[in-house]
Amino acid sequence: MKQSAMHVSYSRGLDSLRDTRLWRSHAYIDGRWEAADSGSDLMVYNPANGALLGQVPAMGVRETERAIAAARTAFSSWRRSLPHQRAALLQAWHREIIAAKQDLALIMVLEQGKPFAEALGEIDYAADFVAWYAEEAKRSNMEGITSHLPDAEMKVVRQPLGVVALITPWNFPCAMITRKAAAAVAAGCTTVIYPSPETPFSALALAVLAERAGLPAGLINVVTGHPTEIGSTLATHADVRGVSFTGSTEVGRLIAKQGSATVKRLVLELGGHAPFIVFSDADLEKAVDSAISAKFATSGQDCLAANRIYVQRPVYNDFLKAYADRIRALKLGEGLEPGVDIGPLIHERAVTKVERQVDDAMAKGAKLLVGGKRTSAGSLFYQPTLLADLPDDALMAREETFGPVAAVSPFDEEAEVLSRANATEFGLVAYLHSRDPDRIHRMTRDLEFGMVAVNRTKITGAPIPFGGMKQSGLGREGSRLGMEAFTEVKYICLDRPN
């Protein structure tokens, strides 16, 4: 069933779309725009003001199985496509994304809430993955093997894995799709994408652009709806050979368990709970700047967010004063307002979690220096907040916050802070500020995290292997390593008569 552009008067801002065809209220299966078999819909709301944005199909098992079948059919021919053909289509998709940048950012702000400038940055980030894997599609090579047998010739090849499920979160609704989908398509796989029910419109807009770029039917499928039926179908279906998931560690464990029956290839990018460590020899002004970026980007709703800030005691008070001044200056408001730094949280559960953690921290002795409550801007807005002297037994020291709350505590010695930083089941990213090269060497070696940022915040991008240790996930996304999970390594031994 073909879908026409929906009416765009639900919420302030939709009437600013330059290309209303990007706004789709149907899912995308086998090159067709479809409603749910049941006719039921899932409502999507603007977190900034509670206004209804629109609805998408509330699909279930049957529609998901239909998308898997479409991807399986498409795989039979796509797997045989030449690398330069895959590259050309990805390059075309990249051009479409760049041309639609303003509209994609607008859609993201309306359904996710982040400030418009951040949304524009995410579209660039998302597009970079498509451009990167357009080039990597040409380089999926293996090293040869020198035979150890006198009458044999040996070779190793990479072949596409098959149909892969891509399950993406609401906090980066475009970049998490392209980081996964571009790598899978470059490797010769076909995809079934399940976007978060909070942010489906960004995924559907990307599907429109993939269709315009000429990607064949069945190569990109987007199924919308509630997670229970769709997620379990993708995780258990025998024709789905791999699952790439970004989200909570709890859900990641469930996907791993469900996928074990069919021994699925898994890429899991899970929780973060990052430490941010400032030694007394650090450039304090730079450390404060970095702590603002590392904590408050995406309103703190980021797996890379600095969740535990440790500052060495000689500079502790100076750091707190400078940090508090910077936090007070952050502007809170709807993402389309000029100069906004902090938008709404995604839903009521997120705000309730922040409130619970702040109350617990203060009950255990933390001091409130800035913020600490909701605002009159809207029910999902929470003030940028600073807590000092956070004890290690507080919930905030043990759980991800996913909100605009910075918690700082002092430390004395290097060994002490290393132990406290590593005392978590998570291991995604750590931030370190110091001028001592020997200390930097020791700390980057001993921090149990998949990524370490030294004297800076921004470290991500298409060329880097994104991923964590421990219960922060499995595998890597981005870089040349991002294609590995979507390929099978095959060894071939050929008889060579003398």
QUILINDA-V648135 format. One record per backbone hydrogen bond with DSSP energy under -1.0 kcal/mol. NH is the residue of the N-H (numbers start at 1). CO is the residue of the C=O. If there is no record, write none. Layout:
BEGIN
[[NH/CO] [NH/CO]]
END
This chain:
BEGIN
[[14/11] [16/13] [17/14] [22/19] [23/20] [27/34] [28/222] [29/32] [32/29] [34/27] [39/36] [42/56] [44/54] [46/51] [50/46] [53/44] [54/44] [56/42] [58/40] [59/57] [59/224] [64/60] [65/61] [66/62] [67/63] [68/64] [69/65] [70/66] [71/67] [72/68] [73/69] [74/70] [75/71] [78/74] [79/75] [80/77] [81/78] [86/82] [87/83] [88/84] [89/85] [90/86] [91/87] [92/88] [93/89] [94/90] [95/91] [96/92] [97/93] [98/94] [99/95] [100/96] [101/98] [104/100] [105/101] [106/102] [107/103] [108/104] [109/105] [110/106] [111/107] [112/108] [113/109] [116/335] [119/115] [120/116] [121/117] [122/118] [123/119] [124/120] [125/121] [126/122] [127/123] [128/124] [129/125] [130/126] [131/127] [132/128] [133/129] [134/130] [135/131] [136/132] [137/133] [138/135] [139/136] [141/139] [152/149] [153/494] [155/492] [157/490] [159/488] [161/486] [164/190] [165/242] [166/192] [167/244] [168/194] [176/172] [178/174] [179/175] [181/177] [182/178] [184/180] [185/181] [186/182] [187/183] [188/185] [189/184] [190/162] [191/219] [192/164] [193/221] [194/166] [199/196] [204/200] [205/201] [206/202] [207/203] [208/204] [209/205] [210/206] [211/207] [212/208] [213/209] [214/211] [215/210] [219/216] [222/28] [223/193] [230/226] [231/227] [232/228] [233/229] [234/230] [235/231] [236/232] [237/233] [240/237] [241/163] [242/163] [243/265] [244/165] [245/267] [246/167] [247/269] [252/248] [253/249] [254/250] [255/251] [256/252] [257/253] [258/254] [259/255] [263/260] [264/259] [265/241] [267/243] [268/474] [269/245] [270/472] [274/305] [276/308] [277/431] [278/310] [279/433] [282/279] [284/282] [287/283] [288/284] [289/285] [290/286] [291/287] [292/288] [293/289] [294/290] [295/291] [296/292] [297/293] [299/296] [300/297] [301/298] [302/300] [305/302] [306/294] [307/274] [308/274] [309/407] [310/276] [311/409] [312/278] [313/411] [315/312] [316/313] [319/315] [320/316] [321/317] [322/318] [323/319] [324/320] [325/321] [326/322] [327/323] [328/324] [329/325] [330/327] [333/342] [337/334] [340/337] [341/331] [342/331] [345/380] [351/347] [352/348] [353/349] [354/350] [355/351] [356/352] [357/353] [358/354] [359/355] [360/356] [361/357] [362/358] [363/359] [364/360] [365/362] [366/361] [367/388] [369/386] [370/386] [375/381] [381/378] [383/373] [385/404] [386/370] [387/406] [388/367] [390/408] [394/391] [397/394] [398/395] [399/395] [405/403] [406/385] [408/387] [409/309] [411/311] [417/413] [418/414] [419/415] [420/416] [421/417] [422/418] [424/422] [430/451] [431/275] [432/453] [433/277] [440/436] [441/437] [442/438] [443/439] [444/440] [445/441] [446/442] [447/443] [449/447] [450/427] [451/428] [453/430] [455/432] [464/461] [466/464] [466/477] [469/427] [471/425] [472/469] [474/268] [477/466] [479/462] [482/478] [482/479] [483/480] [484/481] [486/483] [487/484] [488/159] [490/157] [492/155] [494/153] [496/151]]
END
